[in-house]
Amino acid sequence: MDPTTLWMTALLALLPISELRGAIPYAVLRGMGILPAALLGTAINALVPFLAYLFLSTIHKLLYKATWYKKLFDRFVEKARIKVHAQVEKYGYWGLLAFVAIPLPMTGAWTGTLGAWVLGMEWKKASLAIVAGVIVAGIVVSLLVTLLGPAANTVFFKAFK
């Protein structure tokens, strides 16, 4: 297996914009089998809540003193709060799981984790719900890539061929 494909798949799974919607189709289009692509992408994306909570409890506190960071972060937090609040208020941790499981832009592990943090949800339960949502999203994206084949490129992204 091409090391560049492995690293790019891992990076795409970790980035807030692409997550599994970018990682799994990219890997498959680069010749990786659907199962290894799904397992790698899902495993890496499942690390997000732990990395995000670690960041929010340490580095964020230092950076928040900088005006440019505070403005950027507060804008991002408000968007996350608006997206997640209704589902979490109504369904709790199950709503968080469902929110993360839907493979649409702004509904992944990063936004779910930030939303859970902003809403003061217990981090262990929230992380468990987010990881479960990542697993469901990995299955959904993998099924779509399998069903659509090369057409998945037009559904998920057009940047990589």
Phi, psi and omega in degrees: 000139182293123180299327179297319178296318179299311182294318180293322177298315179297316180297315179298322179293333183271336183285141182298329184281315186272310184044222183288331179298334178260321187293310185293310178299320179302310183299317181293317179295336178270007174103000178281145176294156183297320181294309177298322179297315180294317181294314180295309181300315181293317180299316180291316181294332179291345177282343187306309183300324181289318177294318181294316178295323177297314178298312184294331181271353183231278188298323180304319182298324178286314183293331185297345178285339179277130184302313182300318181291317181301315180297312180298313183294315181299323178295315180295320180297318180298319177296317179296318180299315180297316182295316191268329192308309185300314180293320182290319178300318184279319189242357178065224183292332175293323176294323177296316177302312181296320179300315180289327185289339182279112185278068176240162177303139179068023177231028184260198184295323180295309181294321178298317180293314179297317178298317179296319180295314181297322182277359176074027179287150180296125192295326181291315179292319179296317180298319178297316179296320181293316178297319177298320177296322177297318179298315178297316179298321177299320178293315181298311180297318179298318177297317179296319178296320179294315181290321184272338182060223181300337179293344177301332179301321181281336180281314187270314181190160181242004187286330186244135176227000000 
